[in-house]
Amino acid sequence: MVIGAGLGGLCLAQGLRQAGIDVRIYEREASVRARYQGFRIGIGGPGLAALRECLPQRLHPLLEASTGELSGERRVVDEQLREIRQLGALHGGTATDRHVLRHLLLAGLTDRIQFGKRLVRYTELTDGTVRAEFADGSSATGDLLVGADGGNSPVRRQLLPDAEVVTLDGNGLLGRTPLTERFAGLVPGFGTVVNGPEVRMLLGKMEFRRPPHLAAAELAPDVELPETGSYLRWGAFLPEYIKPLPADWPAVRDLLLAGIADWHPDLVELVRQSDVVNSSVLTVRYAKPVPHWGTRQVTLLGDAIHVMPPSGGMGANTAFRDAALLCRAITAVERGEAELLPAVERYEREMLEYGFAAVAESLEQLPAFAPSVTAGAASAH
Ligand SMILES: Cc1cc2nc3c(=O)[nH]c(=O)nc-3n(C[C@H](O)[C@H](O)[C@H](O)COP(=O)(O)OP(=O)(O)OC[C@H]3O[C@@H](n4cnc5c(N)ncnc54)[C@H](O)[C@@H]3O)c2cc1C
């Protein structure tokens, strides 16, 4: 039983399905479209390899066609777009859109997933199975429960009540603006940092190789990908004295517009044209390392155990790596090559090591990414 149909949980389910293992996914939201989460996720290296490993071969061409390039020069400019310096080129990644990728990861799993199932608790039964209990009063039972339920994971709260997740308070905004000819020049390569007097912006490009819905229609007609255009995704960090930030996007956007009124008109227009549905305040969290806890029929994957700031671009990559590793462990059990608990324990020990190393690396990169975030107060739960 996989709790959470996010990137990591769906990737695991794809791998298990391919291996012929009976997997069920339970997602709290009413559908994959319930909350639009269309921001750009860069994947590469072991994360991309893990995603490919879990995804059936027939979907690889669609993965390629519905994503974009993530490489090239990184530059720093001032608020009038005058170049301050080059940070050197970065190569080798793939730019994906979270919303598109989730749709792709749902391919072939519709009979395995139940939406509207918010896990409230689990119970370990005396026969060695686990019962998942949902807010609607229903329950389900399985041999292993995988908490892939994100940074606020109820599974982690029950399994590891002392594990700490720190929320950093830092005035970050995350915007998305349709990519037009006017804006394309703002990000000639991997990304652009705009160092204004009081506000810093980070600009990145999500340019689909092909419109995802058209690529799906041709390459895998049974898969429905959303109709969405290319865009610039940007982060902006407001000065600390502006607090608290309003909750609705038009009000936050107007605060930002007031702060950058004398900036280059292309940047002002970029913010003005931001998409209300896909833009939001940015919450930055990280998990403090936990020691291994003694394996049981309940385990964790992705942000549920090692949530990290987006500064390293490693959260989803690490969740995919977890998914592939856990999938191999469960597959070995299914084939009779290993016992369940020792196989899960090996997964957990390896995952904890590289997972928390990724958290530490992301935290190291945070000051350069968002100085105001590290300067802000933190609260732990
Ligand atoms: C702005 C931003 C940019 C990022 N950029 C990158 C990047 O470039 N590269 C990268 O690798 N990572 C990036 N990340 C991180 C990445 O998005 C996450 O690490 C990744 O989504 C984690 O996947 P997950 O499956 O663990 O959790 P999620 O994708 O968060 O999925 C958790 C799922 O569990 C469900 N759920 C929660 N509670 C329950 C419950 N009680 N019952 C049932 N279901 C539940 C949720 O609805 C959700 O669907 C970025 C994150 C942000 C915010």
The ligand as an ORCA input file, in Angstrom:
! r2SCAN-3c Opt
* xyz 0 1
  C       9.327     25.218     -5.758
  C       9.879     23.844     -5.742
  C      10.815     23.479     -6.694
  C      11.349     22.203     -6.676
  N      12.284     21.876     -7.613
  C      12.828     20.664     -7.597
  C      13.802     20.315     -8.576
  O      14.165     21.116     -9.438
  N      14.324     19.053     -8.526
  C      13.946     18.151     -7.579
  O      14.468     17.019     -7.588
  N      13.020     18.457     -6.650
  C      12.460     19.683     -6.631
  N      11.504     19.988     -5.699
  C      11.124     19.006     -4.662
  C      10.068     18.015     -5.133
  O       8.908     18.668     -5.603
  C       9.683     17.081     -3.979
  O      10.842     16.631     -3.329
  C       8.917     15.867     -4.484
  O       7.684     16.271     -5.017
  C       8.719     14.861     -3.368
  O       7.935     13.787     -3.827
  P       7.113     12.920     -2.795
  O       6.445     11.873     -3.588
  O       7.964     12.515     -1.668
  O       6.046     13.913     -2.180
  P       4.901     14.717     -2.919
  O       5.195     14.832     -4.367
  O       4.686     15.937     -2.103
  O       3.623     13.787     -2.783
  C       2.974     13.518     -1.568
  C       1.563     13.060     -1.883
  O       0.974     12.537     -0.715
  C      -0.355     12.993     -0.623
  N      -0.760     12.932      0.788
  C      -0.376     13.739      1.786
  N      -0.963     13.382      2.933
  C      -1.730     12.308      2.657
  C      -2.587     11.490      3.443
  N      -2.769     11.722      4.729
  N      -3.230     10.463      2.845
  C      -3.070     10.228      1.522
  N      -2.279     10.985      0.724
  C      -1.608     12.007      1.291
  C      -0.281     14.409     -1.197
  O      -1.552     14.899     -1.588
  C       0.662     14.198     -2.361
  O      -0.013     13.814     -3.534
  C      10.948     21.272     -5.692
  C       9.967     21.633     -4.746
  C       9.452     22.905     -4.761
  C       8.413     23.286     -3.739
*
